[in-house]
Amino acid sequence: MEQYHNKRNIGSTRLRVHNLLKHWPEAAIYKYGENNDVMIYQKVYTTQDYKFQKYFPGIQILDICDPDWLDGALIGETLSYMDGATCPTEELAQFMRQLTDKPIKVIPDRHDLENVKPLKVHSGEAKSVVWYGYKQNAELLTGAIPTIERLGLKLTIISNSDPVLWKWADDREAFQEKYTFKKYQEETILDELAKHDVCVLPIGMRPHDRFKSNNRTTRVWLAGLPIATNGDELRALLDTTLRNDQAKDNYELAKSEYNVVKSVEEMKEFIEELQHERETI
């Protein structure tokens, strides 16, 4: 996606391309004019002006991580040229299976564990909470602000731009003193998250939210934080013992199930399956 759309530091490309390439020496970013045996298109779709997929003779896989059909992307036509597709969630897979009979494989978003620190040990009652993500998704946190305010907790927002969420507090002036914005930095995000006691990640009810990957959740787990999705969970996580218990269980789960090496293995297996299917036709 980054190369085709001329963008940089895109989360989906980092998770589903760059992280895999670190552990997949046979794979590389496509260079125009190369002759490859396999092409994986990460959020690159057929358009009226771009028909490359129609003529490429090798194995082709569409990797899609968002419901881009909601924005007019030609998902059906693109899939018609593919041998198969991959995506991070079963919800995305179910939708695409309505558009094609090509194989659809769910490969979750996973993380490079190289910079993951030892598990954080929580002590004392919770004093600060954190939220992180793109600014346009911060609206999901507005309903949680009064609860955070009433509990007397500090709130840090880590994002590409400040969503100014303190304005949703009952006492704006007082809460602004407990509100901090920090610019998102990929290199330091785990360390920044670990400075806090709980990560607040409310569940979204917007049309595209049900298709979303759990990659933010699993990254918070790797930072050693428990997650509150509502007020009751946040109040319960003020307790130190519960925070440590949840943090430990989720940290271990993330390290065992969300290591990007597994994604490389699953992608290789899928390519082999598609090659075998071609050979038997």
C-alpha positions in Angstrom: 0.0 0.0 0.0 2.7 2.5 1.0 4.5 2.2 -2.4 1.4 2.2 -4.6 -0.3 5.1 -2.8 3.0 7.0 -2.1 2.4 7.1 1.6 4.7 6.3 4.6 4.3 4.8 8.1 1.0 3.1 7.3 0.1 0.7 10.1 -1.4 -2.0 7.9 1.8 -2.1 5.7 4.0 -2.3 8.7 2.0 -5.1 10.2 1.3 -7.1 7.1 4.4 -6.4 4.9 7.4 -4.9 6.7 7.2 -7.1 9.8 6.9 -10.3 7.6 9.8 -9.3 5.4 12.1 -9.2 8.4 11.6 -13.0 8.7 11.1 -13.9 5.1 14.3 -13.5 3.1 12.8 -14.9 -0.1 10.3 -12.1 -0.2 10.7 -8.4 -1.0 8.9 -5.2 -1.9 8.0 -5.3 -5.6 10.1 -3.2 -8.0 8.5 -2.1 -11.3 9.6 -4.4 -14.1 10.6 -7.4 -12.0 9.5 -10.9 -13.0 8.2 -12.6 -9.9 6.6 -16.0 -9.3 4.2 -14.7 -6.7 2.6 -11.2 -6.2 0.8 -10.2 -3.0 -1.2 -7.0 -3.3 -1.6 -5.2 0.1 -4.6 -2.9 -0.3 -3.8 -2.5 -4.1 -7.0 -2.9 -6.2 -7.8 -3.0 -9.8 -9.1 0.3 -11.2 -10.2 1.6 -14.6 -6.6 2.8 -15.1 -4.7 0.0 -13.3 -5.2 -3.5 -14.8 -1.8 -5.1 -13.9 -3.4 -8.0 -12.1 -5.4 -9.0 -15.2 -2.2 -9.8 -17.1 0.2 -11.1 -14.4 0.8 -14.9 -15.1 2.0 -15.9 -11.6 0.3 -16.7 -8.3 -1.6 -13.6 -7.1 -3.0 -12.9 -3.6 -5.0 -9.9 -2.5 -4.2 -9.0 1.1 -7.0 -6.8 2.5 -7.2 -5.5 6.0 -10.1 -3.0 5.8 -13.7 -3.0 4.4 -12.5 -0.8 1.4 -15.6 -1.7 -0.5 -17.3 0.9 1.7 -15.1 3.5 0.0 -15.8 2.2 -3.5 -12.8 -0.1 -4.1 -13.4 -2.7 -6.8 -13.0 -5.7 -4.6 -15.0 -8.1 -6.7 -13.1 -7.3 -9.9 -9.7 -7.5 -8.2 -10.6 -10.9 -6.6 -11.5 -12.2 -10.1 -7.9 -12.0 -11.1 -6.5 -13.5 -7.9 -5.7 -17.1 -7.0 -6.8 -16.3 -3.4 -6.9 -13.6 -0.7 -5.8 -13.1 2.9 -7.2 -10.9 5.6 -6.8 -10.5 9.4 -10.4 -11.2 10.6 -13.1 -13.8 10.0 -15.6 -10.9 9.4 -13.6 -9.7 6.4 -13.3 -13.3 5.1 -17.0 -13.9 5.4 -17.8 -10.8 3.3 -15.3 -11.6 0.6 -16.6 -15.2 0.3 -19.8 -13.6 -0.9 -17.9 -12.1 -3.8 -15.7 -15.0 -4.9 -15.2 -18.7 -4.8 -11.5 -18.2 -4.6 -9.8 -19.4 -1.3 -9.8 -16.9 1.5 -7.4 -17.4 4.4 -7.5 -15.5 7.7 -4.0 -14.5 8.8 -4.2 -12.3 11.9 -2.2 -9.1 12.3 0.9 -10.0 14.3 3.9 -8.3 15.7 7.7 -8.4 15.5 8.7 -9.3 19.1 12.3 -8.0 18.8 11.7 -5.0 21.0 9.2 -6.5 23.5 10.3 -5.9 27.1 9.8 -8.3 30.1 6.3 -8.2 31.5 5.5 -5.1 33.5 4.7 -5.6 37.2 1.8 -3.3 38.4 1.9 -1.9 41.9 -0.6 0.3 43.8 -4.0 1.5 42.7 -4.3 2.7 39.1 -3.6 6.4 38.6 -3.4 6.8 34.8 -5.0 5.4 31.7 -4.0 5.6 28.0 -5.6 5.4 24.6 -3.8 5.2 21.3 -4.8 5.2 17.7 -5.5 7.4 14.7 -7.2 10.7 15.6 -10.4 9.8 13.6 -11.0 6.9 15.9 -10.7 8.9 19.1 -14.4 9.6 18.9 -15.0 6.2 20.4 -13.5 7.5 23.7 -15.7 10.5 24.1 -18.3 8.5 26.1 -15.6 7.2 28.5 -14.3 10.6 29.4 -16.8 11.3 32.2 -16.0 7.9 33.9 -12.3 8.6 33.7 -12.9 12.0 35.1 -15.0 10.8 38.0 -12.4 8.2 38.9 -9.8 10.9 39.2 -7.5 9.2 36.6 -5.0 10.9 34.4 -5.5 10.4 30.6 -2.8 10.2 28.0 -3.7 10.2 24.3 -1.1 8.8 21.8 -2.1 9.6 18.3 -1.0 11.3 15.0 -2.8 14.5 16.1 -4.5 15.7 19.3 -8.2 15.0 19.3 -8.7 17.4 22.3 -10.8 15.0 24.2 -10.6 17.0 27.5 -13.5 19.1 26.1 -15.9 16.2 26.8 -15.3 16.4 30.6 -17.8 17.9 32.9 -15.1 20.2 34.4 -13.0 21.0 31.4 -10.6 23.2 33.1 -9.8 20.7 35.9 -9.6 17.7 33.6 -7.3 19.5 31.1 -4.7 19.4 33.9 -4.9 15.6 33.9 -4.9 15.3 30.1 -1.8 14.7 28.0 -1.3 14.3 24.3 1.8 12.6 22.8 2.7 12.2 19.2 2.7 8.6 18.1 6.2 7.2 17.5 6.5 3.6 16.3 9.9 3.2 17.9 8.7 4.1 21.4 5.0 3.1 21.5 5.5 0.0 23.7 7.5 2.0 26.2 4.9 4.8 26.2 2.1 2.4 26.8 3.9 0.7 29.6 4.1 4.0 31.6 0.4 3.7 32.4 -1.9 1.4 34.4 -4.7 0.6 32.0 -5.4 1.0 28.3 -9.0 2.1 27.5 -10.2 0.8 24.2 -14.0 1.1 23.8 -15.7 -1.2 21.4 -16.8 0.7 18.3 -20.3 0.4 16.7 -19.6 2.2 13.4 -20.3 0.2 10.2 -16.6 -0.6 9.6 -15.7 -1.4 13.3 -16.9 -5.0 13.2 -14.3 -5.7 10.5 -11.4 -4.3 12.4 -8.3 -6.3 13.4 -7.4 -6.8 17.1 -3.8 -5.5 16.4 -4.1 -2.6 18.9 -5.3 -5.0 21.6 -2.5 -7.4 21.1 0.1 -4.7 21.1 -1.2 -3.3 24.4 -0.9 -6.9 25.7 2.8 -6.9 24.7 3.3 -3.7 26.6 2.0 -5.4 29.8 -1.2 -3.5 30.2 -4.8 -4.8 30.8 -7.5 -3.3 28.7 -10.8 -1.8 29.7 -13.6 -1.6 27.1 -16.2 -0.1 29.4 -16.7 1.7 32.7 -17.3 -1.5 34.7 -14.1 -3.0 33.5 -12.1 0.1 34.2 -13.4 0.3 37.8 -12.5 -3.3 38.4 -9.0 -2.7 37.0 -8.2 -0.2 39.7 -7.3 -3.2 41.7 -3.6 -4.1 41.4 -4.0 -7.9 41.6 -6.5 -8.0 38.8 -4.3 -5.8 36.6 -1.3 -8.1 37.1 -3.3 -11.2 36.5 -4.9 -10.0 33.3 -1.6 -8.4 32.1 0.3 -11.7 32.6 -2.3 -13.9 30.9 -2.6 -11.6 27.9 1.2 -11.0 27.6 1.8 -14.7 27.4 -1.0 -15.2 24.9 0.4 -12.4 22.7 3.9 -13.7 22.7 2.8 -17.3 21.8 0.0 -16.5 19.2 0.9 -13.1 17.8 4.5 -13.5 16.8 4.8 -12.4 13.1 6.9 -15.5 12.4 3.6 -17.4 12.5 2.2 -15.1 9.8 5.2 -15.9 7.5 4.7 -19.6 8.0 0.9 -19.3 7.2 1.5 -17.2 4.2 4.0 -19.7 2.8 1.6 -22.5 3.4 -1.2 -20.6 1.6 1.1 -20.0 -1.4 1.9 -23.7 -1.6 -1.8 -24.5 -1.5 -2.5 -22.1 -4.4 0.4 -23.5 -6.4 -0.9 -27.0 -5.9 -4.4 -26.0 -6.9 -3.1 -24.5 -10.2 -1.1 -27.7 -10.9 -4.2 -29.9 -10.4 -6.4 -27.9 -12.8 
